[in-house]
Amino acid sequence: QVQLVESGGGLVQAGGSPRLSCAASGSIFSINTMAWYRQGPGKQRESVAAITSGGSTNYADSVKGRFTISRDNAKNTVYLQMNSLKPEDTAVYYCKLTSAGYGFYWGQGTQVTVSS
């Protein structure tokens, strides 16, 4: 089993720059992809950013240039640096770990609320 614990959310003013963290523990296969998703009020969950164990990244168009995903493989932790936050970034942010052949796991989510 794999456990994912997110932290770093909260109430932020527009233009703020919080950083989310997601620490993975348990039976983690070294080759995996870690990603951030979000679900805003009344919206479907959407992909925000992802990073492979080799460091390749991809981003949703809505966050390109503002958000940066990174990871520390030694700590099994993924980060999401969010800059220039907008009210439309308000959402519950979820961490996801995917390992080919081993399935995927979700964290419990952390709320980010951006005030204008």
C-alpha positions as CSV (number, residue, x, y, z in Angstrom):
1,Q,0.0,0.0,0.0
2,V,1.0,3.6,-0.6
3,Q,0.0,6.6,1.4
4,L,0.1,10.1,0.1
5,V,-0.1,13.1,2.4
6,E,-0.5,16.6,1.0
7,S,0.3,19.8,2.9
8,G,0.7,23.5,2.2
9,G,-2.8,24.6,1.3
10,G,-4.8,27.4,2.9
11,L,-6.2,30.8,2.3
12,V,-4.0,32.9,0.0
13,Q,-4.4,36.3,-1.5
14,A,-4.5,36.7,-5.3
15,G,-0.9,37.0,-6.5
16,G,0.4,34.8,-3.7
17,S,3.0,32.0,-4.0
18,P,2.3,29.0,-1.8
19,R,4.0,25.7,-2.2
20,L,2.2,22.4,-1.9
21,S,4.0,19.2,-0.8
22,C,3.0,15.6,-1.1
23,A,4.9,12.9,0.8
24,A,4.6,9.3,-0.3
25,S,5.2,6.4,2.0
26,G,4.8,2.6,1.8
27,S,5.6,0.3,-1.0
28,I,6.8,2.7,-3.7
29,F,8.2,1.4,-6.9
30,S,11.1,3.6,-7.9
31,I,9.8,4.2,-11.4
32,N,6.6,6.3,-11.1
33,T,4.9,9.5,-12.1
34,M,3.7,11.9,-9.5
35,A,1.1,14.5,-10.3
36,W,-1.1,17.2,-9.0
37,Y,-4.8,17.4,-9.9
38,R,-7.4,19.9,-8.7
39,Q,-11.1,20.1,-8.4
40,G,-12.7,23.5,-8.2
41,P,-16.2,24.2,-6.9
42,G,-18.8,22.6,-9.2
43,K,-16.0,21.4,-11.6
44,Q,-14.5,18.1,-12.5
45,R,-11.2,17.1,-11.3
46,E,-8.5,18.1,-13.7
47,S,-4.8,17.5,-14.2
48,V,-2.5,20.4,-13.2
49,A,1.0,19.1,-13.6
50,A,3.0,15.8,-13.6
51,I,6.6,14.7,-13.2
52,T,8.2,11.4,-13.9
53,S,10.8,9.8,-11.8
54,G,13.3,10.9,-14.5
55,G,12.2,14.5,-14.2
56,S,10.1,15.0,-17.3
57,T,7.3,17.4,-16.6
58,N,4.0,18.5,-18.2
59,Y,1.5,21.2,-17.3
60,A,-2.0,22.2,-18.0
61,D,-2.2,25.3,-20.2
62,S,-4.0,27.2,-17.5
63,V,-0.9,27.0,-15.2
64,K,2.0,27.1,-17.6
65,G,4.4,29.7,-16.6
66,R,2.9,30.1,-13.1
67,F,3.2,26.7,-11.5
68,T,6.3,24.5,-11.2
69,I,6.3,20.9,-10.2
70,S,9.4,19.2,-8.8
71,R,10.3,16.2,-6.8
72,D,12.8,14.8,-4.4
73,N,13.2,11.1,-5.1
74,A,15.2,10.5,-2.0
75,K,12.3,11.8,0.1
76,N,9.5,10.4,-2.2
77,T,8.1,13.9,-2.1
78,V,6.6,16.0,-4.9
79,Y,6.1,19.8,-4.7
80,L,3.9,22.3,-6.5
81,Q,5.2,25.8,-6.4
82,M,2.3,28.1,-7.3
83,N,3.0,31.7,-8.3
84,S,0.7,34.5,-9.4
85,L,-2.4,32.8,-8.0
86,K,-5.8,33.8,-9.3
87,P,-9.2,33.3,-7.8
88,E,-9.9,30.6,-10.4
89,D,-7.1,28.5,-8.9
90,T,-9.3,28.0,-5.9
91,A,-9.7,24.2,-5.6
92,V,-8.9,21.1,-3.6
93,Y,-5.5,20.0,-4.8
94,Y,-4.8,16.3,-4.9
95,C,-1.6,14.4,-5.3
96,K,-1.5,11.2,-7.4
97,L,1.2,8.6,-7.7
98,T,1.1,6.2,-10.7
99,S,3.4,3.3,-11.1
100,A,3.1,1.1,-14.2
101,G,1.9,-2.3,-13.3
102,Y,1.3,-1.3,-9.7
103,G,-1.7,1.0,-10.1
104,F,-2.3,4.5,-8.8
105,Y,-2.9,6.2,-5.5
106,W,-4.5,9.4,-4.4
107,G,-3.9,11.7,-1.5
108,Q,-6.7,13.1,0.6
109,G,-6.4,16.6,-0.9
110,T,-5.6,20.0,0.4
111,Q,-7.8,23.1,0.0
112,V,-6.3,26.2,-1.7
113,T,-8.6,29.2,-1.5
114,V,-7.5,32.3,-3.4
115,S,-9.1,35.6,-2.3
116,S,-9.3,38.5,-4.6
